[in-house]
Amino acid sequence: MPDYVPPHMRSALNSFESALADFRTQRIRVEQMEVPDTPAVDPEQLAEAARREDAPEKLKAVARAVEEGRATWTDVAMGRAEAAPEVRELFAASGPGIARGMAEAEAEEAQAEEARAGAAPAGEGAARGTRPTTEAEDHDDEDFSERSFLRNGW
């Protein structure tokens, strides 16, 4: 422990550093866990869920879009948010993780279509000034382990 920590703060600092070490250990364990694949969504089950009295309003709105022919339950099950605005709103209401995942899937699908059509050489599917992120960049937080408000790091 650094000498410049006041004696009355040393116990609190030790407790904090111990809790931080426990948190880092748990985070590493979670990152190493294997997550099972989720089962595919059945379009018929979605339609059945939308007909229930207690169905969320966003799901009922998607059911109306399906009845009007602007989307299909297969579109919803496959995550095609571009099928109708109601489908996009349903995914957006499901949480930021789903909305972000849908946006990433749409971007990947657009890049795959461009590659199939030969519209752009590899690596040029993204807009100018942007670059695709790698999986490591998505999951790696900045490492602050070597910095402390007690050290000359900031």
C-alpha positions in Angstrom: 0.0 0.0 0.0 1.3 3.4 -0.8 2.6 5.5 2.1 0.6 8.6 1.1 -2.7 7.0 1.9 -3.9 8.5 5.2 -4.1 5.9 8.0 -7.8 6.3 8.5 -8.4 5.4 4.8 -6.3 2.3 4.6 -8.9 -0.1 5.8 -11.5 1.3 3.4 -9.0 1.1 0.5 -8.2 -2.5 1.4 -11.9 -3.4 1.4 -12.4 -1.7 -1.9 -9.5 -3.3 -3.6 -10.5 -6.7 -2.3 -14.1 -6.2 -3.6 -12.7 -5.1 -6.9 -10.5 -8.2 -7.2 -13.5 -10.4 -6.4 -15.5 -8.5 -9.1 -12.8 -9.0 -11.7 -12.6 -12.7 -10.9 -16.4 -13.1 -11.3 -16.3 -11.1 -14.6 -13.6 -13.4 -16.0 -15.6 -16.5 -15.0 -18.7 -15.1 -16.6 -16.8 -14.3 -19.8 -15.6 -17.9 -20.0 -19.0 -19.4 -19.6 -20.6 -21.0 -22.6 -24.0 -19.8 -23.4 -26.3 -22.3 -25.1 -27.9 -21.4 -28.3 -31.5 -20.2 -28.0 -34.1 -22.3 -29.8 -35.5 -21.0 -33.0 -38.7 -18.9 -32.7 -41.8 -20.6 -34.2 -43.9 -18.2 -36.2 -47.1 -20.1 -35.2 -46.2 -19.6 -31.5 -45.7 -15.9 -32.1 -49.1 -15.7 -33.8 -50.7 -17.6 -30.9 -49.1 -15.3 -28.4 -50.3 -12.2 -30.2 -53.9 -13.5 -30.0 -53.8 -13.8 -26.2 -55.7 -11.3 -24.1 -52.6 -10.4 -22.1 -50.4 -9.9 -25.1 -48.2 -6.8 -25.1 -49.6 -3.9 -27.2 -46.5 -3.9 -29.4 -47.1 -7.6 -30.3 -50.7 -6.9 -31.0 -49.6 -4.0 -33.3 -47.4 -6.5 -35.2 -50.4 -8.9 -35.5 -52.4 -6.1 -37.1 -49.5 -5.5 -39.5 -49.5 -9.2 -40.4 -53.3 -9.1 -40.9 -52.9 -6.1 -43.2 -50.3 -8.0 -45.2 -47.4 -5.6 -44.5 -45.4 -8.3 -42.7 -45.5 -12.0 -42.0 -44.9 -14.0 -38.8 -41.9 -15.5 -40.5 -40.5 -12.0 -40.9 -40.9 -11.4 -37.2 -39.4 -14.8 -36.2 -36.4 -14.2 -38.5 -35.9 -10.7 -37.1 -36.6 -8.8 -40.3 -37.2 -5.5 -38.7 -37.5 -3.8 -42.0 -40.7 -5.6 -42.8 -42.9 -3.1 -41.0 -42.4 -0.3 -38.5 -44.4 -2.3 -35.9 -41.8 -5.1 -36.1 -39.0 -2.6 -35.6 -40.9 -1.1 -32.6 -41.4 -4.6 -31.1 -37.7 -5.3 -31.2 -36.8 -1.8 -29.9 -39.2 -2.3 -27.0 -37.5 -5.7 -26.2 -34.4 -4.0 -25.0 -31.3 -2.2 -26.3 -29.4 -5.5 -26.7 -32.0 -6.9 -29.1 -32.2 -3.6 -31.0 -28.4 -3.4 -31.3 -28.2 -7.1 -32.3 -30.9 -6.5 -35.0 -29.0 -3.5 -36.3 -25.8 -5.5 -36.5 -27.5 -8.4 -38.2 -29.0 -6.0 -40.8 -25.6 -4.5 -41.4 -24.0 -7.9 -41.8 -26.8 -9.0 -44.2 -26.3 -5.8 -46.3 -22.6 -6.4 -46.5 -23.1 -10.0 -47.4 -25.5 -9.0 -50.2 -23.0 -6.4 -51.5 -20.3 -9.1 -51.5 -22.5 -11.5 -53.4 -23.4 -8.9 -55.9 -19.8 -7.9 -56.3 -20.6 -4.3 -55.5 -17.6 -3.7 -53.3 -14.3 -5.3 -52.7 -13.8 -6.8 -49.2 -13.6 -4.3 -46.5 -15.3 -1.5 -48.4 -18.9 -2.3 -47.4 -18.9 0.2 -44.6 -19.5 3.9 -45.0 -16.5 6.2 -45.4 -15.0 7.3 -42.1 -16.2 4.2 -40.3 -14.7 0.8 -39.8 -16.3 -2.4 -38.6 -15.7 -3.3 -35.0 -14.1 -6.6 -34.2 -15.6 -9.0 -31.6 -12.6 -8.2 -29.3 -13.4 -4.5 -29.5 -17.0 -5.1 -28.6 -16.2 -7.1 -25.5 -13.0 -5.5 -24.2 -13.5 -2.7 -21.9 -10.7 -0.3 -21.3 -8.3 -1.7 -18.7 -8.0 0.6 -15.7 -6.2 -2.0 -13.6 -3.0 0.0 -13.7 -4.6 3.3 -12.9 -5.8 4.6 -9.6 -6.9 7.8 -8.3 -4.2 7.4 -5.7 -1.4 7.1 -8.3 -0.3 9.6 -10.9 -2.2 7.9 -13.7 -4.9 10.5 -14.4 
